[in-house]
Amino acid sequence: MRVISGECKGRPLKAVPGSGTRPTTDKVKEAIFNIIGPYFESGTGLDLFAGSGGLGIEAMSRGLEKVIFVDKDYKAIQTIKSNLEYCGYGDNSEVYRNDAGRAIKAVIKRGLTFHYVFLDPPYKKQKLQELLEEIEENDLLIESGYAVCEHSSDIVLPKEIGCLHSVRTESYGIIGITIYQKIKQL
């Protein structure tokens, strides 16, 4: 596992010890960022179910200013912090041990909004539609912001969730991605 592009291109990232976390493959990561980027002038991100932090770190390497990382697993939190320090992003990030639902409530309380939200929950415990509804209902994405969902390829998410419109759905073997963009309704 490594950073694919940007200022930390080629830098290896540690994986979370054990088999509880499934890192995003380089092929899928490249596809995601070719759709939503590939590079950014600035912006903020929220990486829920962050695992090793690979998606958020890739986004920072490509130009995001700040990313908040959330995972409920202690080993994942330690791995994220280690990877952030190794890439020099410790000061541009926040890392929290929490579940996704509580993390969203904390973000709402703080009045934060994001350019990008990355959702890569464990395939067997997905509640992507509910999380997307909560993100949409609470305006956590800025206008034209993206919500990136990684899921099992047999999962079909709705075309629209409020102001969130599916702009791309792809399959890579057993991995599926669905990307939503916030489009204000007239």
DRENLO-53875 format. One line per 2 residues: number of its first residue (from 1); their letters; for each residue x, y, z of N, C-alpha, C, CB. Coordinates in steps of 0.2 Angstrom, whole numbers, plus 2048, in hexadecimal, padded with zeros to 3 digits. Atoms other than C-alpha are relative to their C-alpha. Glycine has a CB too. Example, Ala and Ser with C-alpha at 12.3 -4.5 7.8 and 13.67 -1.06 7.14 Angstrom:
<atoms>
1> as> 804 7FA 800 83E 7EA 827 804 806 800 7FB 800 806  7FC 7FA 7FF 844 7FB 824 7FC 805 803 802 802 7F9
</atoms>
This chain:
<atoms>
1> mr> 804 7FA 800 800 800 800 804 806 800 7FB 800 806  7FC 7FA 801 807 811 7FB 7FC 806 7FE 805 7FF 7FB
3> vi> 803 7FA 802 803 823 7F7 801 800 7F8 802 806 803  7FF 801 807 800 823 7E4 802 806 7FC 7F9 7FE 7FD
5> sg> 7FE 7FA 804 802 835 7DF 800 806 805 7FB 801 7FA  800 7FA 7FC 805 847 7E5 807 800 803 7FB 800 805
7> ec> 7FA 7FE 7FD 812 84D 7F1 803 7FA 804 800 806 805  7FD 806 7FD 814 83C 7FA 800 7FA 7FB 7FC 7FF 806
9> kg> 800 805 805 814 832 7EA 805 7FA 802 801 802 7F9  7FC 806 7FF 81B 820 7ED 802 7FF 807 806 802 7FC
11> rp> 7FF 801 7F9 81C 822 800 7FC 7FA 802 7FF 806 804  804 806 7FD 817 811 808 7FC 802 806 805 7FA 801
13> lk> 804 7FF 7FB 809 811 814 800 7F9 804 7F9 803 7FE  801 806 7FC 807 805 823 7F9 7FD 7FF 802 801 807
15> av> 807 803 800 7F8 7F9 823 7FE 7FF 807 800 7FA 7FC  802 802 7F9 7EE 7F6 832 801 7F9 802 7F8 802 801
17> pg> 7FE 807 7FE 7F4 7E6 83B 7F9 7FC 800 804 800 806  806 804 7FF 7E8 7D8 83A 7FC 7FF 7F9 7FB 802 805
19> sg> 804 801 806 7DB 7D3 82D 7F9 804 800 7FE 7F9 7FF  806 7FC 7FF 7CD 7DF 833 7FF 806 7FB 7FF 802 807
21> tr> 800 7FA 804 7D1 7ED 827 802 7FE 7F9 805 805 802  7FE 801 807 7D1 7EC 814 802 806 7FC 7FA 7FD 7FC
23> pt> 7FE 7FA 803 7DC 7F9 80C 7FD 801 7F9 807 801 800  802 7FE 807 7D6 802 7FC 806 7FE 7FB 7FE 807 7FF
25> td> 7FA 802 805 7E0 7FB 7ED 802 806 7FC 7FE 7FA 7FC  7FD 7FB 804 7EB 806 7E3 7FC 801 7FA 807 7FF 7FE
27> kv> 804 7FF 806 7E0 803 7D4 7FA 804 801 7FE 7F9 7FD  807 7FD 7FE 7D0 808 7DD 802 808 802 7FD 7FC 805
29> ke> 7FE 7FA 7FE 7D9 817 7E5 801 805 7FA 806 800 804  7FF 7FC 806 7DF 81D 7D4 7FA 802 7FC 805 7FC 7FB
31> ai> 806 7FF 804 7CE 81B 7CC 7FC 806 804 7FC 7FA 800  804 7FB 7FC 7C6 825 7DB 803 807 7FE 800 7FF 807
33> fn> 7FD 7F9 801 7D2 834 7D9 800 802 7F9 807 800 803  801 7FE 807 7D1 834 7C6 7F9 803 7FF 802 7FA 7FB
35> ii> 807 7FE 801 7BE 837 7C8 800 807 804 7FC 7FB 803  801 7FA 7FC 7BF 844 7D6 805 805 800 7FE 7FE 807
37> gp> 7FB 7FC 800 7CF 84C 7D3 803 802 7F9 806 7FE 805  7FC 804 7FC 7DC 847 7CF 804 804 805 805 7FC 7FC
39> yf> 7FD 7FC 7FB 7E4 856 7D9 7FC 805 802 807 803 7FC  804 7FB 7FD 7DD 863 7E4 804 806 802 7FD 7FE 806
41> es> 7FD 7F9 7FE 7E1 876 7E7 800 800 807 7FD 806 7FC  800 800 7F9 7DC 874 7F9 7FA 7FC 802 7FE 808 802
43> gt> 806 803 7FE 7CD 86E 802 801 7FB 806 7FD 7FB 7FB  800 804 7FA 7C8 863 811 7FC 7F9 7FF 7FC 803 806
45> gl> 803 807 800 7C3 850 813 7FF 7FD 806 805 7FC 7FC  802 804 7FA 7BB 844 81F 801 7F9 7FD 7F9 802 802
47> dl> 7FE 807 802 7C2 832 81E 7FD 7FC 806 807 7FF 7FF  803 805 7FC 7B5 827 827 802 7F9 7FF 7F8 801 800
49> fa> 7FE 807 801 7BA 815 82A 807 800 7FD 7FB 7FC 7FC  7F9 7FF 803 7CC 81B 827 805 7FB 7FF 803 806 803
51> gs> 7FB 806 800 7D5 80B 82A 807 802 801 7FF 7FC 7F9  7F9 7FE 800 7E7 80F 826 801 807 7FE 804 7FC 7FB
53> gg> 800 7F9 802 7E2 821 820 802 801 7F9 805 803 804  7FE 7FF 807 7E7 81D 80E 7FC 805 7FC 800 7F9 7FD
55> lg> 804 7FC 805 7D9 826 805 801 808 802 7F8 7FF 801  7FF 7F9 7FE 7DA 836 810 807 802 7FF 7FF 800 807
57> ie> 7F9 7FE 801 7ED 836 80F 802 801 7F8 805 7FB 802  800 7FF 807 7EC 834 7FC 7FD 806 7FE 7FC 7FA 7FC
59> am> 804 7F9 802 7E0 843 7FB 805 806 803 7FA 800 804  7FB 7FB 7FD 7ED 84D 806 806 801 7FB 802 7FF 807
61> sr> 7FA 800 804 7FB 848 7FB 7FE 803 7F9 802 7F9 7FE  802 7FD 806 7F1 84E 7EC 7FD 807 801 7FA 7FC 7FD
63> gl> 802 7F9 7FF 7ED 85F 7F4 7FB 802 805 7FE 803 7FA  804 7FE 7FB 7E0 85E 801 804 803 806 7FB 7FB 803
65> ek> 7FD 7FD 7FA 7E4 86A 810 800 7FC 806 7FE 807 801  801 803 7F9 7DD 860 81E 7FB 7FB 7FF 7FD 805 805
67> vi> 804 806 800 7D5 84F 821 7FE 7FE 807 802 7FB 7FC  801 803 7FA 7CC 849 830 7FF 7F8 7FF 7F9 803 803
69> fv> 800 807 801 7CE 836 832 7FC 7FD 806 808 7FD 800  804 803 7FB 7C2 82B 83C 800 7F8 7FF 7F9 803 800
71> dk> 800 808 800 7C3 818 840 7FE 7FE 807 806 7FD 7FD  802 802 7F9 7BC 80F 84F 805 7FB 803 7F9 7FD 800
73> dy> 7FB 805 7FE 7CB 802 84F 806 804 803 802 7FC 7FB  7FA 7FD 7FD 7D9 807 85B 807 7FF 7FC 802 7FC 807
75> ka> 7FA 802 804 7E6 7FE 850 800 805 7F9 801 7F9 7FE  800 7FC 806 7E0 808 841 802 808 802 7F8 800 7FD
77> iq> 7FF 7F9 7FD 7E1 819 84B 808 800 800 7FD 801 806  7F8 800 7FF 7F4 815 84F 803 800 7F9 802 7FA 804
79> ti> 7FD 801 806 7F7 810 83D 7FF 807 7FC 7FD 7FA 7FC  801 7FA 803 7EF 820 836 805 806 803 7F9 803 801
81> ks> 7FC 7FB 7FD 7F9 82B 842 807 7FF 7FE 800 800 808  7F9 802 802 809 822 83D 801 802 7F9 802 7F9 801
83> nl> 800 7FE 807 805 824 82A 800 808 7FF 7FB 7FD 7FD  800 7F9 801 801 836 82C 807 804 802 7FA 803 805
85> ey> 7FA 7FD 7FE 811 83A 836 805 7FF 7FA 802 7FD 806  7FB 802 805 81B 830 829 800 805 7F9 7FF 7F9 7FE
87> cg> 802 7FC 806 813 83B 81B 801 807 801 7FA 7FE 7FD  800 7F9 7FF 815 84B 824 7FA 804 801 804 804 7FC
89> yg> 807 7FD 800 802 84E 826 7FD 800 807 7FC 7FD 7FC  802 800 7F9 801 84D 839 7FD 807 802 805 7FF 805
91> dn> 803 7F9 7FE 7FD 860 83B 7FA 802 7FC 806 805 7FF  805 7FE 804 7F1 860 82D 7FA 7FB 800 802 800 7F8
93> se> 806 805 800 7E5 853 833 7FE 7FF 807 803 7F9 7FE  802 802 7F9 7DB 84D 842 7FE 7F9 7FF 7F9 804 802
95> vy> 801 807 800 7D9 83B 847 7FC 7FE 806 807 7FC 800  804 802 7FB 7CB 834 851 7FE 7F9 800 7F9 804 800
97> rn> 803 807 7FF 7C6 823 858 7F9 801 802 804 7FC 805  808 800 7FF 7B3 822 856 7FD 7FC 7FA 7FE 808 7FF
99> da> 803 803 805 7A6 81A 84C 7FD 806 7FB 7FA 7FB 802  802 7FB 805 79F 823 83C 7FB 804 802 7FF 7FC 7FA
101> gr> 806 7FC 7FE 78E 828 843 802 805 805 7FB 7FB 803  7FE 7FB 7FB 796 830 852 804 805 7FD 803 7FD 806
103> ai> 7FC 7FB 803 7A3 838 848 7FC 805 7FC 805 7FD 7FB  804 7FB 804 796 840 83C 7FD 805 805 7FB 7FC 7FC
105> ka> 803 7FB 7FC 78D 847 84B 805 805 803 7FD 7FC 806  7FB 7FC 7FE 79D 84E 852 802 806 7FB 806 7FD 802
107> vi> 7FE 7FC 806 7A1 856 841 7FA 805 7FF 801 7FC 7FA  806 7FC 800 78F 85D 841 800 806 805 7F9 7FC 800
109> kr> 800 7FB 7FA 791 865 852 806 805 7FF 802 7FC 806  7FB 7FC 802 7A1 86D 84C 7FF 805 7FA 807 7FD 7FF
111> gl> 802 7FB 806 799 875 83D 804 7FF 7FA 7FF 807 802  7FC 801 805 7A5 86D 831 7FD 7FE 7FA 806 7FB 802
113> tf> 802 803 807 7A3 86A 81E 806 7FE 7FD 7FC 806 7FC  7FA 803 804 7AE 861 812 7FF 800 7F9 801 7F9 803
115> hy> 800 800 807 7B3 861 800 7FF 7F8 7FE 806 803 7FD  800 807 801 7B5 84E 801 7FE 7FB 806 807 7FD 7FC
117> vf> 801 804 7FA 7AE 840 80C 801 7F9 7FD 7F9 800 803  7FF 807 802 7B5 82E 80A 7FD 7FB 805 808 7FF 800
119> ld> 803 805 7FC 7AB 820 810 802 7F9 7FD 7F8 801 7FF  7FD 807 802 7B3 80E 80F 7FF 7FC 806 807 801 7FE
121> pp> 801 804 7FA 7AA 804 81D 801 7F9 7FE 7F8 801 802  800 807 801 7AC 7F2 820 7FA 7FD 7FB 800 7FC 806
123> yk> 805 802 804 7A3 7E9 812 7FA 7FD 803 802 7FB 7FB  806 804 7FD 798 7DE 81D 7FC 804 805 803 7FA 805
125> kq> 804 7FB 7FC 792 7ED 828 7FF 806 7FD 804 801 807  801 7F9 804 78E 7FA 81B 7F9 803 802 801 7FF 7F9
127> kl> 806 7FC 7FF 782 807 81F 801 807 7FC 7FE 802 808  7FE 7FA 804 787 813 811 7FA 804 7FF 803 7FD 7F9
129> qe> 806 7FC 802 776 819 80C 7FE 804 806 7FA 7FC 7FE  802 7FC 7FA 772 81E 81E 805 806 802 800 7FC 806
131> ll> 7FB 7FB 7FF 783 827 820 800 805 7FB 807 7FD 7FF  800 7FB 805 781 830 80F 7FA 804 802 7FF 7FD 7F9
133> ee> 806 7FC 7FE 76F 835 815 802 805 805 7FA 7FC 802  7FE 7FC 7FA 777 83C 825 804 806 7FD 803 7FC 805
135> ie> 7FB 7FB 803 785 845 81B 7FC 805 7FC 805 7FD 7FC  804 7FB 804 778 84D 80F 7FB 804 804 7FC 7FC 7FB
137> en> 805 7FC 7FC 76B 852 81C 803 805 804 7FC 7FB 805  7FD 7FB 7FB 778 85B 827 805 804 7FC 804 7FC 805
139> dl> 7FC 7FB 804 781 864 818 807 7FF 802 7FE 807 801  7F9 801 7FE 792 85C 81C 804 801 7FA 801 7F9 803
141> li> 7FD 7FE 806 797 85E 80A 7FF 807 7FD 7FF 7FA 7FA  801 7FA 804 79A 86E 801 7FD 7FF 7FA 807 804 800
143> es> 802 801 807 792 872 7F1 805 7FD 7FB 7FD 807 7FE  7FB 804 805 79A 867 7E3 804 7FB 804 803 805 7FC
145> gy> 7FC 804 7FC 7A2 85D 7F1 7FE 7F9 7FE 800 801 807  801 807 802 7A4 84A 7EF 800 7FB 806 806 7FE 7FB
147> av> 800 805 7FB 7A0 83B 7FA 802 7FA 7FC 7F9 7FF 803  7FD 806 803 7AA 82C 7F5 7FF 7FA 804 808 801 7FE
149> ce> 802 806 7FD 7A3 81B 7F9 804 7FA 7FD 7F9 7FF 800  7FD 806 802 7AD 80B 7F8 7FC 7FA 803 808 7FF 802
151> hs> 805 805 7FD 7A2 7FB 7FA 801 7FA 7FC 7F9 802 7FF  800 806 804 7A0 7E9 7F4 7FD 802 7F9 7FC 7FB 804
153> sd> 802 7FE 807 79D 7E9 7E1 7F8 7FE 7FF 804 7FC 7FB  807 802 801 78C 7E1 7E4 7FB 805 803 7FF 7F9 803
155> iv> 804 7FB 7FD 785 7F0 7EE 7FE 805 7FB 804 803 806  803 7FB 804 77A 7FC 7E4 7FD 806 804 7FB 7FD 7FB
157> lp> 802 7FA 7FC 778 80D 7EC 7FB 804 7FB 806 804 802  805 7FC 804 76A 819 7E7 804 806 7FB 7FB 804 804
159> ke> 7FE 7FA 805 76D 826 7D8 801 806 804 7FC 800 7FA  801 7FA 7FD 768 834 7E3 7FF 7FF 808 7FB 805 7FD
161> ig> 802 7FF 7F9 768 838 7F6 800 807 801 805 7FC 805  801 7F9 7FF 761 849 7F8 804 804 7FA 802 802 807
163> cl> 7FB 7FC 805 76E 855 7F0 806 7FC 7FE 802 806 803  7FB 804 802 77A 847 7EE 7FE 7FC 7FA 803 7FB 806
165> hs> 802 804 806 77A 840 7DC 806 7FC 7FE 7FF 805 7FA  7FB 804 802 784 831 7D7 803 802 7F9 7FD 7F8 7FF
167> vr> 7FD 7FE 807 790 836 7C9 804 7FB 7FD 805 806 802  7FC 806 803 79A 826 7C7 7FF 7FA 805 807 802 7FF
169> te> 800 806 7FD 798 814 7CC 805 7FB 7FC 7F9 7FD 801  7FC 804 803 7A6 808 7C8 801 7F9 804 807 803 7FF
171> sy> 7FE 806 7FD 7AB 7F6 7CC 807 7FD 7FE 7FB 7FA 7FE  7FA 803 801 7BC 7EE 7CE 800 7FA 804 806 805 803
173> gi> 800 807 7FD 7BA 7DC 7D1 7FA 800 806 807 7FE 803  804 800 7FA 7B2 7DA 7E3 7FE 807 803 802 7FC 805
175> ig> 800 7F9 7FD 7B4 7ED 7E6 7FC 805 7FB 807 803 801  804 7FB 804 7A7 7FA 7E1 801 807 803 7F9 7FE 800
177> it> 800 7F9 7FE 7A8 80D 7E2 7FA 804 7FD 807 803 7FE  805 7FC 802 79A 819 7E1 802 807 803 7F9 7FE 803
179> iy> 7FE 7F9 7FE 79E 82C 7E1 7FA 804 7FF 806 802 7FB  806 7FB 800 791 839 7E5 803 807 800 7FB 7FF 806
181> qk> 7FE 7F9 800 792 84C 7E2 7FA 803 803 802 802 7F9  805 7FC 7FE 788 858 7EB 7FE 806 7FB 802 804 807
183> ik> 803 7FB 805 77D 862 7DF 7FA 803 802 7FF 7FC 7F9  806 7FD 7FD 772 86F 7E5 7FA 800 7FC 802 808 801
185> ql> 806 801 803 760 86C 7E0 7FD 807 7FF 7FB 7FB 803  803 7FA 801 757 87B 7D8 7F9 800 802 800 802 7F9
</atoms>
